[in-house]
Amino acid sequence: MSRLFGSVRSRATLGATLVVAVALVAAGAAVLLSLRANLTGEAGTRAERSAQAVASELAARIPLDKLSGLDAEDVPVQIVDADGVLLAASEDLERISGTGTAEVTPAPTRSGADDDRDREDDDRDDDSGRSGDDESLEPGEIAQGASYTNGTATIDGDTEDYRFAAVEVETPDRGRLTVHAGSPLAAEHSAVGTALTAMLIGFPLLLGVVAGVTWLVTGRALRPVEGIRREMAAITASEDLRRRVPEPATHDEIARLARTTNATLAALEASVERQRSFVADASHELRSPIASLRTQLEVAAAHPELLDLDGAVEDTVRLQNLAGDLLLLARLDAGERPVGTRVDLAALAREEAAGREGVTVEAEPVEVSGSRGQLGRVLANLLDNAERHARERITVTVRREGGEAVVGVADDGEGVAEADRERIFERFVRLDAARSRDDGGAGLGLAIARDVAVRHGGTLTVGATPAGGALFELRLPLAGAGRGAPRA
């Protein structure tokens, strides 16, 4: 069962079919009950009219054997007195139930003298033959409304269900009489049976149509999802991140899913390409000092007197620095969260500038939240970069600007061309191709500085000084500011 309904398509079809089935059953039951009630009400109305007609004749003192209502076909009629004694009934009535009087043969007719005595007794006693709860009627008056019951009657050998109406009439000569008249329920049974048969045939067909349409519509709606799934499976198998999933030419949720998936694939492709480029560049950068160091050691092993100890130490230090930069970048890429301690940027700037020639610090006390070690690395990298390009002077400024701390590192060099002001923050980028690796570094300092700034919720940009040199500005949220939380 779990495999049968394991797909969205099958579950949607089953759910829609069940909902429609419940709705159809409820609606069908309501229709049948309403139809039955209406037809039964109509039969009761017809029975009441027949009873009223007979009661009108009785009120007009028409003898029992002259009543026209007793001759009507398919309309069983009974007339009973206040004691429930049957006085008259339809000629062809053979059996009856549901009226409270099962008799179909009237009692023997009494003599006129007896009738006169009864009328005299009635005149002396107004309550004769009536209960205290009966409606008070004047002679010749018919009671308003009727009471209804369901029962059966056999007329000329045919037994059918009937709706009976009972109407009371106060006759001038016989006192309170009750007329029971019936109307056949055959039409009601036929109509209800026909409607039920139509429902039993039509409902399954309608449910089949609903299930089929839901299956087709759901399949058509989910077809792009299956295309996305197949393409994602193919991309996973081929490891070709240049491929993209098909995007439906619609504006629904599935189209947005496809666009988001392609955007994710594009970001993943860029990340993988960046990682591959990083690994290739890192390998290239590591190869040079390692090869140089190996060469010097091999020469020293063959000719100890030719050992360039200073060069070996320099290559080892360069290799150590490069390994440290790569390790820091790896930690930043892994989402290392900086420690949220208070750091005085003014004190940090003076500390990093100490011992460097031509560096001037103009700073006011400003505190930010973050890692002192990483922020010190940012300032050190900016100062190293400024020293490589400055002619004579480097100026470090620390100030407060709104809710931010701004650290500026300016030099009096040639500056950075506007077209290169974003590219210099890429990893392993050197703007001067002729610059040696020893002088220009590995091209990781500015990339590390910007990554650290971003991790601290800030920015690092480069512009130009009024004299034309480069101006690097580090902006960080002040400690306790609204956006001062370091980014994960």
Residue pairs with C-beta under 8 A, 6 or more apart in sequence:
4 10
5 11
5 14
8 218
8 222
9 215
9 218
9 219
9 222
12 214
12 218
13 211
13 214
13 215
13 218
16 210
16 211
16 214
17 207
17 210
17 211
17 214
20 206
20 207
20 210
21 203
21 207
24 199
24 203
24 206
24 207
25 203
28 199
28 203
31 195
31 199
32 192
32 195
32 196
32 199
35 191
35 192
35 195
36 188
36 192
39 185
39 187
39 188
39 191
39 192
40 150
40 163
40 185
40 188
43 162
43 163
43 183
43 184
43 185
43 187
43 188
44 146
44 148
44 163
44 165
44 183
46 163
46 183
47 75
47 146
47 148
47 162
47 163
47 164
47 165
47 181
47 182
47 183
48 146
48 148
48 165
48 167
48 181
50 69
50 72
50 75
50 77
50 165
50 181
50 182
50 183
51 77
51 146
51 165
51 166
51 167
51 179
51 180
51 181
52 142
52 146
52 167
53 68
53 69
54 67
54 69
54 70
54 77
54 79
54 167
54 179
54 181
55 142
55 167
55 168
55 169
55 177
55 179
56 142
57 66
57 67
57 68
57 69
58 67
58 79
58 169
58 171
58 174
58 177
58 179
59 140
59 141
59 142
59 169
59 170
59 171
59 172
60 140
61 171
61 172
61 173
64 70
64 79
64 87
64 88
64 106
64 109
65 88
67 79
67 88
69 75
69 77
69 181
70 77
70 88
70 89
70 90
70 91
71 90
71 91
72 90
73 92
73 155
74 155
74 184
75 90
75 181
75 182
75 183
76 89
76 90
76 93
76 96
76 153
76 155
76 162
76 180
76 181
76 182
77 88
77 89
77 90
77 93
77 179
77 180
77 181
77 182
78 86
78 88
78 89
78 90
78 93
78 96
78 99
78 101
78 104
78 179
78 180
79 86
79 87
79 88
79 89
79 177
79 178
79 179
79 180
80 86
80 87
80 101
80 177
80 178
80 180
81 87
81 129
81 174
81 175
81 176
81 177
81 178
82 129
82 130
82 175
82 176
82 177
82 178
83 129
84 100
84 101
85 107
86 101
86 103
86 104
86 105
86 106
86 107
87 106
87 107
87 174
87 177
88 106
89 96
89 103
89 104
89 105
89 106
90 155
92 155
92 156
93 104
93 153
93 154
93 155
94 104
94 154
94 155
94 156
94 157
95 102
95 104
95 152
95 153
95 154
95 159
96 102
96 104
96 151
96 152
96 153
96 154
97 151
97 152
97 153
98 149
98 150
98 151
98 152
98 162
98 164
99 149
99 151
99 164
99 166
99 180
99 182
100 149
100 180
101 180
110 118
115 173
115 174
118 175
119 173
121 128
122 128
122 129
122 175
128 175
129 175
129 176
130 175
130 176
134 168
134 176
135 143
135 168
137 143
137 168
137 169
137 170
137 176
138 170
139 170
139 171
139 172
140 170
140 171
140 172
141 169
141 170
142 167
142 168
142 169
142 170
143 167
143 168
143 169
146 165
146 166
146 167
147 165
147 166
148 163
148 164
148 165
148 166
149 163
149 164
149 166
150 161
150 162
150 163
150 164
150 185
151 161
151 162
151 164
151 182
152 159
152 160
152 161
152 162
153 159
153 160
153 162
153 182
160 184
160 185
160 186
161 184
161 185
161 186
161 189
162 182
162 183
162 184
162 185
163 182
163 183
163 184
163 185
164 180
164 181
164 182
165 180
165 181
165 182
165 183
166 178
166 179
166 180
167 178
167 179
167 181
168 176
168 177
168 178
168 179
169 176
169 177
169 178
169 179
170 176
171 177
221 254
224 246
224 248
224 254
224 255
224 258
225 254
225 257
227 245
227 246
228 245
228 246
228 254
228 257
228 258
228 261
231 243
231 244
231 245
231 246
232 245
232 261
234 243
235 241
235 243
235 245
235 265
241 265
241 268
241 269
241 272
242 269
243 265
244 262
244 265
244 266
245 258
245 261
245 262
245 265
246 258
247 255
247 258
247 259
247 262
248 254
248 255
248 258
249 255
277 427
277 428
278 329
278 427
278 428
281 427
281 428
281 443
282 326
282 428
285 322
285 428
285 437
285 442
286 319
286 322
286 323
288 437
289 315
289 316
289 318
289 319
289 322
290 319
292 311
292 315
293 312
293 315
293 316
293 319
296 307
296 308
296 311
296 312
296 315
297 312
299 306
299 307
299 308
300 306
300 307
300 308
300 312
314 438
318 438
322 442
322 444
325 442
325 444
325 445
325 448
326 444
328 374
328 377
328 448
329 427
329 444
329 447
329 448
329 451
332 448
332 451
332 452
332 455
335 488
336 455
337 455
337 486
337 488
338 370
338 371
338 374
338 452
338 455
338 456
338 486
339 370
339 371
340 369
340 370
340 485
340 486
341 369
341 370
341 371
341 372
342 367
342 368
342 369
342 479
343 367
343 368
343 369
343 370
343 371
343 372
343 375
344 365
344 366
344 367
345 363
345 366
345 367
345 368
345 375
345 398
345 405
345 407
345 476
346 361
346 363
346 364
346 365
346 366
346 398
347 365
348 372
348 375
348 376
348 379
349 361
349 363
349 379
349 396
349 398
349 407
350 361
350 363
351 376
352 376
352 379
352 380
352 383
353 359
353 361
353 383
353 396
356 383
356 387
356 394
358 390
358 392
358 393
358 394
359 383
359 394
359 395
359 396
360 393
360 394
360 395
360 396
361 396
361 397
361 398
362 395
362 396
362 397
362 398
363 396
363 397
363 398
363 399
364 398
364 399
364 400
366 398
366 399
366 400
366 405
366 478
367 405
367 478
367 479
368 375
368 405
368 456
368 476
368 477
368 478
368 479
368 484
369 456
369 477
369 479
369 480
369 484
369 485
369 486
370 456
370 476
370 486
371 452
371 456
371 486
374 452
374 455
374 456
375 452
375 456
375 476
377 448
377 449
377 452
378 448
378 449
378 452
378 453
378 460
378 474
379 396
379 407
379 409
379 474
381 445
381 446
381 448
381 449
382 409
382 445
382 446
382 449
382 472
382 474
383 394
383 396
383 409
384 441
384 445
385 445
385 446
385 472
386 394
386 409
386 410
386 411
386 413
386 470
386 472
387 394
388 439
388 440
388 441
389 411
389 413
389 414
389 469
389 470
390 411
390 412
390 413
390 469
391 411
391 412
391 413
392 412
393 411
393 412
394 409
394 410
394 411
394 412
395 408
395 409
395 410
395 411
396 407
396 408
396 409
397 406
397 407
397 408
397 410
398 405
398 406
398 407
398 408
399 405
399 406
399 408
400 406
400 478
401 475
403 477
403 478
403 481
403 482
403 483
404 458
404 475
404 476
404 477
404 478
404 481
405 475
405 476
405 477
405 478
406 473
406 474
406 475
407 473
407 474
407 475
407 476
408 471
408 472
408 473
408 474
409 471
409 472
409 474
410 465
410 469
410 470
410 471
410 472
411 465
411 469
411 470
412 465
412 467
412 469
413 469
413 470
414 468
414 469
415 464
415 465
415 468
415 469
415 470
416 424
416 431
416 462
416 464
416 470
417 431
420 431
421 461
421 462
421 463
423 429
423 431
424 431
424 446
424 462
425 446
425 447
425 449
425 450
425 460
426 447
427 443
427 444
427 447
428 442
428 443
428 444
428 447
429 443
429 447
430 440
430 441
430 443
432 440
446 460
449 460
449 474
450 460
453 459
453 460
453 474
453 475
453 476
454 460
454 487
455 486
455 487
456 476
456 477
456 486
456 487
457 476
457 477
457 483
457 484
457 485
457 486
457 487
458 474
458 475
458 476
458 477
459 474
459 475
460 472
460 473
460 474
460 475
461 472
461 473
461 475
462 470
462 471
462 472
462 473
463 470
463 471
463 473
464 470
464 471
465 471
476 484
477 483
477 484
478 484
